[in-house]
Amino acid sequence: MNLQAAVMALDFPNISSQGDPTLGLARSDSRSISPGDLFVCMSGSEVENRKHIVDASARGAGAIFVRTGPDLEFCKENQLAYICLDGSEMDFRLAIGAVSHLLAGNPSRHLKVVGITGTNGKTTTAWIMRSLLNKCMGASACFGTLGYLDSRSSFENRNTTPVAPEIAEAMQLAVLHYQDCFVMEVSSHALVEERIAGVEFDGAVFTNLTQDHLDYHQDMTNYELAKKRLFKEVPNRSSKHFTAALNLDDPVGLKWYQELDLPKIGYSTTSLFEDCLFVESNYAGLTELDLNVFYNEVEMLNLVVNIGGQYNVSNVASAIAGCLALGVELESIVKSLSEVTPVPGRFEPIANSLGFEVIIDYAHTPNALLKLLKSVRELTTGKLICVFGCGGDRDKSKRPLMAEVVSGLADLTIITSDNPRTEDPSVIIKETELGIREGTESISILDRKEAIYFAINKACPLDVVVIAGKGHEGYQVIGTTSYPSDDRILAREVLTVREAAFR
């Protein structure tokens, strides 16, 4: 598409332009520019933006997308082709989404797209939904914390929900790979920053709302309003029929179900609401769930899912409701659930022959830890040992709350480093220790590898060791550098040594 044709197609006032090159994709990282691409100059300092514009031009950018101001003047002075928006920062972000998806061929129009938002459960719900849709609707892509995955390719993400140009490119890839559905996690940050602008959704799932990201949102009201955008504002931008799936066990989900004027499906694991999905647990083990499912006039359906943990009953219900929102028949969903595999780094067991269990999980909020450890506590006949840490440069108020939850349920609490980032890990640990319940057994070990080794070496037959916080992540961020570190690999290393000692 030529630049002037793109400008004509964008439904935004106050757009000006210069030049008419043929454009490739929109990209916000100058280092990823290919010849002909449109470089989107995101907000930064004048010096930073000028540096990135020069770099993008040197790499062959066809044009630059800027806001009115110094960036525009620089493009004019250097006779660079450009598109310019004279508007607010939010107008600019909306325009970035529009132009990114336009240049990618508006791929969301050719896909069944469902967004998943909530504090906990997004990744597991997305994983289960993709598996179900693969069986019930056709080849499906998944995009979020675990990266991008479709039937032909995969790659990692920098964020749960990246910026609009990256979303548009991922959706274009899904179309090129003949995927029919696109399941994506939608973070609260992405909703506030309009990263999903340009995406046309067919439906969305709300899992729950508990404390997280208050360093960004400041309070729970702002956090809730951010999540609500996916159900209140986003549907109005799409020409598609939009259906919401809302968790009625969560107070916020129940409130939205009563307030929102749009097609919706409510789901619950605790109460049988009229005209809603109800998923009842018969048994929740470490590796499987036995469930009964009720929906509208459909009689009870029984199924077994190869995913463990009581709290995952809600995630299974979220996934079923999400598929129902897209029009999938309940019987087809239930038949396909038996083929779902465990999610990497989510209630993931590490097999061993020592007579105790090791579980790796991504839980890194007070509520997620509470649900995780309650599930494990019910299945533990020996001691429950839990290793966890708190991330640096994030919500500090949840640190003692996490320690309070863990020490209230575990027989031995081991506090260690998570991703300390630019904070001093010893300070993070001290702030976390403030929440340890009096009279409970705990120890702090700064080095995460040492903490995991210590926990597994303390375990005896019938015990369960839970290593929480990082799940699937294969790195640890110290300062601004990511170092290789994978809880699953570390656990297997020490288990191998212990097993060898008993041979």
C-alpha positions, 0 to 999 in steps of 0.5 A: 500500500502506498503512503497516500492511500494509507492516509486516505484509509485512516479515519482520523482528522488532522493527519498530514503527510509527505511523500508517497512510497510503498509501505511495508509493515508498521514497526516501533523498534528501529532495529527491526526495520526492513526496507519500506517499513513504516517506522512508528516513532513512539513518545520519547525524548526529542534526542531519543526520537531523533536517534531512532528516526535516523536509525530507521531511515538508515535501515531503509524505512519507507516513511516515519509516523510522528506527532506534530512537534520536533519529530515532524520538523526533523522529518521535514528538514531531512526530506523524509516521507512521513505521516503526522497526527496532530492530536493527543498522545491517546489519539496517536496511540489509536492511530498507531493501532489503525495504521499498523493493522491497515498495513498488515491487511487488517488480519483480525477481520479474517480471524475469530479473535477472543481476548482474555483479561484478568489478574490471574488465569489468563495464560492457562485459559488461553492455552486451554482455549487454543487447544479446544478451538483447534479441535472444535473450530479449526487451526488456532493461534495463541498470543500472550505470556508464553509468546506466539504459538500456532500450528506452524511456528512460535516465538517469544514476546517481550510483554504479555500484550505488546504494542500494536505493530507487534500484535498486527504482525502476529495476527498477519502471521496467523492469517498467512499460516491459515489459522482460523482463530486467535486467542490473546491475553490482554493486560491492563497496561495494554488496555490503558495504553491502547495497544489493542487499537485496531484489533476487531474482537469477536469476544472476550473473557474476564477471569478475576480481579485481585491486587496486582500492578498498583505501582502502575494503576495506583488503586484497585478502582483504576485497575478495574476500569482498565480491565473493563475497557475490553468489555465496554469500549473495545466492542464499539470499535468492531463491526463483529458480533461481540460476546463476553464471558464473565466469571460470576464467582468474582465480585467484579465479574458479577457486577459487570454481568449485571451492568454491561449491556451486551451479549454475555455468558456468565460462568461459575464453579460455586453456584448454579446461576440461571442460564449460565455455565456451571462447572463442578469439581468432583475431584482435583488432584495434582495431575487431573480434574474430574468435573461435571458441566451444566449449561442452560438446558443441557443435562450434566456432562462429565469429563476428566482434564489432564490438568491438576489443582483445584484453582484450575477448575475456574480456568477450565470454566473460563476456557469453556465459557470463552469457546461458548462465546464464539459459538462452539457447541458444549458437547464438542468442547467437553469431548475435546477437553480430555486432550488438553495438555498441562500449561508450561510452568503452570501447576507443572509437576516435575517427575521424580522417584523420591516419593515427594512431589515438586510443582512449578507455578507462575503464581506471583500475586497474593491471590494466585499464591492463596489459590495455588497453595490451598489446592496443594495443601488439600492434597498433601499428607506430608509437609508443604514447602514453598519457595517464592520471591517478589519482583523488583520495580513492581508493586511493593505493597503486595510483598508482605501480603504474599509472605503472609499467604505462604507462611499461613499455608506452608510448613516451611516458607523459603523467601528468595529472589524473583526478578529483582531488576534494578532493586537490591534483592536483599531489600526486597526480601526484607520487605517481604519478610515483614509478612511472615506469620509469627511462630511459622518456620521460614528462611530467606536465601538470596540466591534462587538456585540455592533456595530451590536446591535447599527446598528439594533437599529438605523434602521427604516422602509424601511432602510437596515442594512448590516453586512459585513465581517464575513458571515457564520463564527461562531467565532471571532479570538482575539489573537490566540484564536477563540471565539464563535461569529456569526453575524447572531445570534447576529442580531437575538438576537437584532431583537427579543428584538425589536420585543418583544417591539412592541407586 
